[in-house]
Amino acid sequence: MVDKRDLVSVFDYETAARDKLPKTAYDYYRSGANDEITLHENHAAYERIQLRPRVLVDISKPDISTTVLGEKVKMPIFVAPTAFHRMADPDGEVATARAAGQAGAVMIFSTLSNSSFEEVMPEATGPMWFQLYVYKDREATLSLVQRAESYGCKAIALTVDAQVWGRRERDIKNRFRLPKGLSIKNLMPAGREQFPEKKGESGLAAYVAWQFDPTLNWKDVDWLCAKSKIPVLLKGVLHPADARMAIDHGAAGVIVSNHGARQLDTVPATIDALPPIVEAVDGKIEVHIDGGIRRGTDVFKAIALGAKAVAVGRPIIWGLAVNGQDGAKHVLDLLRKDFELTMKLCGCQKIEDISDDMIFHRS
């Protein structure tokens, strides 16, 4: 265990995680596509946005709670869906679910989890959503949706930017495969839990080419919205036209995301893509965002530009790798406290007080 008194930011956790994780696992979590230009930009774009605080406001009792899909949540900071948590900690997604519940954060549970619904959901004390990939086997896909519903998930986050896999050069160099004993447990009932036996390439890229449906299109969104008993959000939207189409096809929201910069390099940082999408949907559906969020100031800026909530992925993994469940919770606590402090210093008592006139972009 690393003494958390020495870990005062997300960046401290990443440094500590790099020292603890095997290189193949660290590279898998850390890497982006190709030259990793967008990976750098996802956070650098936040640094170009400056805050313009208000003063002489009573900020003695800040309220960071908000409402998402009609449900009140304790804070607008979610756990983003990320794969293979048991490479970081033996309890994997079970530990993450416990940490999210303790911290009061929504967790979006990944299809590509090393832990099953049956293991994770009984340990979840907070709201859970489910992130869905669409498989060529539609019965397996529908079964995932039905299991998510039966276990009490509140929404489906359909990933729409990963019909094919981005070129992650670190994984290719490492010949990435899951460590012995780990699998994609949610797909065990369909017999699709293991990577194919292919030499000389990323095992995950081979799995995606083998199993994910490259024909995914708007008709499939119609199909999913009709089949699902819970709201469907589209994760991976960067273009305003797609955000408008999401409304027409029954989505309850969009998540502005570039897949952690792991799919198509040189796409915009998500915070730069956010304002046109917020304008495009015009309040008709909710807009959420992930990618590059490392500080409470980042959370504030995203909300000021129209996001309903933000999701963090890699920081949770760094917390898990360093101190397991306690580390993941501490990361969420650090972000919550930093966001609360930012609200106070900007003169905001509640989420509704955050507005776009409190920020400006540095040229």
NUMIMI-395039 format. One line per 5 residues: for each residue x, y negated, z of C-alpha. Coordinates in steps of 0.02 Angstrom, whole numbers. Example, Ala and Ser with C-alpha at 12.3 -4.5 7.8 and 13.67 -1.06 7.14 Angstrom:
615 225 390  684 53 357
This chain:
0 0 0  61 -175 -43  27 -305 92  -115 -409 20  -47 -563 110
86 -563 -25  -47 -553 -162  -127 -724 -178  -180 -722 -362  -228 -607 -503
-55 -636 -577  26 -568 -419  -78 -411 -437  -24 -386 -617  159 -401 -570
137 -274 -430  36 -157 -543  171 -159 -676  294 -95 -547  177 45 -490
100 111 -650  182 231 -772  234 137 -929  108 226 -1040  -36 179 -923
22 0 -899  45 -25 -1086  -128 48 -1119  -212 -73 -998  -106 -224 -1041
-93 -214 -1230  -184 -306 -1366  -196 -278 -1553  -51 -304 -1672  53 -458 -1625
-57 -493 -1472  -87 -673 -1527  -268 -670 -1468  -214 -582 -1308  -108 -734 -1266
-240 -857 -1325  -380 -784 -1218  -306 -863 -1062  -204 -1002 -1142  -365 -1078 -1211
-428 -1104 -1033  -268 -1199 -993  -310 -1325 -1130  -475 -1368 -1046  -466 -1496 -907
-587 -1529 -766  -670 -1696 -728  -737 -1683 -549  -872 -1785 -465  -844 -1857 -291
-943 -1907 -137  -1055 -1754 -141  -1099 -1649 12  -1011 -1486 -28  -1016 -1411 146
-1130 -1266 96  -1095 -1211 -82  -1208 -1080 -160  -1128 -976 -298  -1275 -859 -323
-1365 -856 -489  -1500 -762 -584  -1457 -641 -723  -1591 -552 -827  -1716 -609 -696
-1621 -534 -550  -1531 -637 -419  -1346 -594 -401  -1223 -654 -271  -1100 -729 -394
-1077 -753 -581  -922 -643 -585  -946 -466 -652  -834 -315 -670  -811 -293 -858
-819 -119 -934  -645 -44 -948  -596 136 -981  -498 266 -885  -489 197 -708
-415 359 -641  -252 320 -728  -240 176 -603  -309 261 -446  -364 439 -406
-540 382 -359  -555 282 -520  -726 212 -560  -795 274 -395  -675 157 -305
-719 16 -425  -906 38 -394  -880 33 -207  -771 -122 -221  -897 -211 -334
-1037 -173 -212  -937 -237 -64  -892 -396 -158  -1069 -427 -221  -1022 -411 -405
-1117 -329 -548  -1016 -185 -621  -1031 -137 -803  -992 49 -807  -899 110 -962
-944 252 -1079  -758 295 -1081  -750 327 -895  -647 459 -807  -792 476 -683
-970 528 -720  -1136 445 -681  -1162 582 -553  -1001 534 -462  -1013 345 -476
-1194 294 -457  -1222 366 -281  -1075 259 -223  -1139 98 -303  -1218 -24 -181
-1229 -169 -303  -1312 -195 -473  -1245 -82 -611  -1254 -103 -799  -1196 25 -928
-1083 -10 -1076  -1128 96 -1227  -1032 154 -1379  -1136 230 -1518  -1079 405 -1565
-1109 493 -1730  -1209 614 -1623  -1362 509 -1587  -1433 634 -1465  -1276 616 -1359
-1292 427 -1372  -1474 428 -1321  -1433 545 -1177  -1310 416 -1110  -1446 284 -1115
-1570 396 -1027  -1445 443 -892  -1405 258 -864  -1590 224 -842  -1620 371 -728
-1477 320 -614  -1542 143 -596  -1434 41 -714  -1511 -129 -745  -1454 -159 -924
-1364 -84 -1074  -1215 -178 -1146  -1198 -112 -1323  -1021 -135 -1389  -1036 -194 -1570
-855 -231 -1616  -778 -58 -1607  -848 56 -1742  -665 78 -1788  -517 55 -1672
-397 -92 -1675  -213 -59 -1703  -135 -57 -1530  48 -37 -1567  102 0 -1389
-16 149 -1384  50 211 -1550  230 200 -1490  185 288 -1328  82 423 -1417
-52 379 -1290  -152 523 -1216  -247 544 -1054  -144 622 -914  -177 805 -880
-339 833 -784  -426 674 -845  -564 666 -974  -712 561 -1033  -830 636 -906
-992 554 -964  -975 652 -1127  -949 823 -1046  -1132 874 -1070  -1111 845 -1257
-941 932 -1264  -855 772 -1322  -748 733 -1171  -574 774 -1241  -460 688 -1366
-430 788 -1527  -264 878 -1541  -170 765 -1659  16 730 -1650  106 566 -1679
-31 439 -1648  -139 364 -1513  -255 499 -1447  -390 371 -1410  -384 301 -1587
-403 478 -1652  -550 509 -1534  -638 351 -1594  -614 397 -1778  -682 570 -1739
-832 522 -1633  -888 339 -1652  -1013 295 -1787  -939 175 -1917  -1111 149 -1995
-1175 53 -1842  -1286 -91 -1901  -1435 -199 -1853  -1558 -56 -1881  -1469 35 -1740
-1496 -115 -1627  -1681 -103 -1668  -1675 84 -1628  -1586 57 -1462  -1699 -85 -1405
-1851 23 -1446  -1782 174 -1353  -1713 84 -1201  -1823 48 -1051  -1699 -82 -988
-1633 -241 -1071  -1501 -225 -1207  -1359 -349 -1227  -1237 -351 -1374  -1055 -355 -1320
-925 -414 -1444  -1013 -562 -1526  -901 -704 -1590  -1004 -779 -1733  -1155 -892 -1703
-1250 -808 -1846  -1237 -640 -1758  -1298 -719 -1596  -1452 -783 -1688  -1481 -612 -1764
-1469 -534 -1592  -1625 -632 -1545  -1718 -571 -1699  -1674 -390 -1662  -1734 -389 -1482
-1575 -411 -1381  -1593 -490 -1209  -1422 -570 -1219  -1249 -572 -1295  -1078 -553 -1217
-951 -663 -1305  -803 -545 -1314  -656 -500 -1424  -634 -333 -1334  -494 -400 -1226
-401 -448 -1386  -383 -262 -1425  -476 -251 -1591  -442 -387 -1721  -293 -497 -1687
-302 -686 -1723  -488 -699 -1686  -530 -846 -1572  -509 -846 -1386  -680 -809 -1314
-694 -976 -1223  -668 -1064 -1392  -802 -955 -1472  -926 -986 -1331  -998 -1161 -1365
-1059 -1127 -1544  -1144 -968 -1485  -1229 -1057 -1340  -1290 -1187 -1464  -1349 -1054 -1585
-1458 -959 -1460  -1531 -1120 -1390  -1579 -1043 -1224  -1682 -903 -1302  -1569 -764 -1232
-1430 -758 -1103  -1248 -784 -1150  -1108 -702 -1050  -921 -700 -1082  -765 -599 -1046
-582 -614 -1094  -438 -707 -1012  -523 -757 -850  -392 -762 -712  -440 -909 -600
-593 -984 -520  -566 -1136 -631  -588 -1021 -782  -754 -961 -713  -809 -1141 -688
-759 -1192 -865  -853 -1046 -943  -1011 -1088 -848  -993 -1272 -891  -987 -1224 -1075
-1146 -1123 -1061  -1104 -948 -1001  -1227 -872 -878  -1092 -761 -802  -915 -703 -836
-838 -529 -831  -660 -482 -785  -576 -321 -840  -388 -305 -823  -381 -393 -653
-489 -255 -578  -370 -124 -648  -220 -214 -571  -310 -214 -403  -348 -29 -417
-170 13 -465  -95 -83 -319  -212 -45 -175  -356 61 -240  -531 11 -186
-464 -121 -67  -360 -196 -206  -506 -207 -327  -613 -289 -194  -475 -411 -149
-459 -464 -331  -645 -501 -336  -633 -593 -170  -489 -699 -235  -588 -748 -389
-745 -783 -287  -653 -894 -162  -559 -984 -300  -721 -1017 -394  -806 -1077 -236
-661 -1195 -201  -668 -1259 -380  -853 -1297 -359  -818 -1394 -200  -675 -1493 -276
-784 -1533 -427  -928 -1593 -318  -1049 -1451 -355  -1163 -1378 -223  -1239 -1244 -335
-1217 -1163 -505  -1348 -1278 -582  -1239 -1429 -540  -1102 -1370 -660  -1116 -1464 -824
-1016 -1488 -983  -981 -1671 -943  -864 -1610 -805  -738 -1542 -929  -644 -1603 -1080
-524 -1522 -1202  -342 -1574 -1208  -288 -1598 -1388
